[in-house]
Amino acid sequence: MRDFSWKYFTLTGDVDAFLLYKEMDQIAVSDTMQDGEEGYGAADPDGEDVPL
């Protein structure tokens, strides 16, 4: 569904399709996070984890 909403948005420019895509993306990110995890994982130039 996420891929469909992105494809539909790119073809039509429909804002609702973009908002659906972003909502689905947020759900996918939150599903991959474990309980208690605070959104860390992106490395800064020094190699330390920083909040996303």
Number of C-alpha atoms within 10 A of each C-alpha: 9 16 11 12 19 19 15 17 18 12 9 10 12 13 11 12 19 18 14 17 21 15 13 16 14 11 11 12 11 13 10 8 12 9 8 6 9 10 14 12 12 12 12 10 7 6 8 10 13 11 10 9
